[in-house]
Amino acid sequence: METEELSLRRSQMGRAGGAMLRGGPTPVIEAGEGYWLAQSGVPSVDMNVALVSGGGPEAVDKILALVEQSEIPTLFMVAGSVLATELEPPWLVAGELPFMASSLDAVHLRADARVRQAGPDDADIVFDVMGEAFGIERDFFAQGIAAVLAEGSDESKVWLLFDDGACVSAVLTIVVEDAVTVWCMATPARCGRRGYGRAILAHALLAAKSEGAVIGLLGATPAGKPLYDSTGWSTLESWRMFTTSASAQFH
């Protein structure tokens, strides 16, 4: 992928993250050339994210300073021209996040009658499923992404898949320009290996495609990457991650 397009895709992911987390208790949303910061203010490293991919050490120092001043646990990531950045303790390397994409024309998409869009009345269902799937306190989701459910929009949607009357999978999608970004892909372990994740993702992407999206974007957790690999997603690059506290998703 050309550098200009890759920069656009990184930016779209960051703008979506800001849209998702802006309703948190103490949100900090910052974006510029080669960087973005999206903090909900929830005291969980998994609910606050930052990426610096350009601008040199000055951009790294700028965003790092904002993170440290906020005292909010944050997943701090570097990519692109600053990928080799090293941070001093208490920052620790937390691995690499594959930044993945898929052309919506290249994947097998289909509607599923078991899937529907969540609304404000589904908040408890959403937070329970996501909390169980990620091993994160459900109240953290309630604080961090409640605005997406409460406000509702054509761009931001939470999808739920029900089987035998119970919700078994959830996912959040946010459309930015021509891209649909995928967040919080959640299928509890007890519901795994039954095709639920594949089904809800195909339905959500088809809905985004019908509204004009042409590409899907996501950051893959270790738990989710096998699903994305098997459904036609490709890794654009890897983002190096740093944390100062334990992450439920990255060990």
C-alpha positions, 0 to 999 in steps of 0.5 A: 500500500502506498504511504499516502494511503496508509497514512489515510487509513491510520488517520481513519482508525484514529478518528473512529477511536476518538468518536467511540471514546469521546463520551467517556468520563474524562475524554482526551481526543487529539489528532494531527499529522502523524499522530492521534490520541483517543482517551476515554478516561476510564481507568483501563489501559484497554479503553485508551489508545494512542498512535504516533506514526510520523513527526519524529521524536518531537511527535512521540514526546508530544503525545507521550507527554499528554498521556503522562500528564493525564495519568490515564492508563493508555496503550501507546503505539508507534508505527511508520517512521517512529517504529523503532522508538524505545520508551523508558520505564515504567513503559514496557513493550506489550507486543505488536498490533497487526493493523489489518484491512480488507476490501469489502469486495474481496470478502464473503459478506452476507446478512444473518437473521440472527444479527440486529443493531443494538439500541439504548435499551440493549446497553446491559446486554452489550456491556455484559457480552463485551466484558465477559469476552475481553475479561474487562469490567463491564462497567468500563465499557459502560463508561467508555462507549455508552455514548455510541449506544445512547446517541446512535448515528449512521456512522457508529453502530453496535451489532448483536448476534442472538442464538436460542434467545441469548446474545452470543456475540457483539461488535462495534463498527464506525464508518469514517469516509470510505472505511468501516472500522471494526472495534470490540469484536466480542464473542465469549470463550464459552460461545467460541468455535461456532461461527458466531464471530464470522457471522456477525462480522459478515453482517456488519461489513455488508451493512457498511458496504451498503452505505458506501464503505469500500474497505474494512480496517481493524487492529487485531488482538491475538484472540481475533487474528485467526478469524480475520486471517481466515476471512480475507484480511491482510496486515498492512503493518504492525504497531509496536505497543507500550503500556505501564499497566496490565492489558486484558487483551495483550499479554 
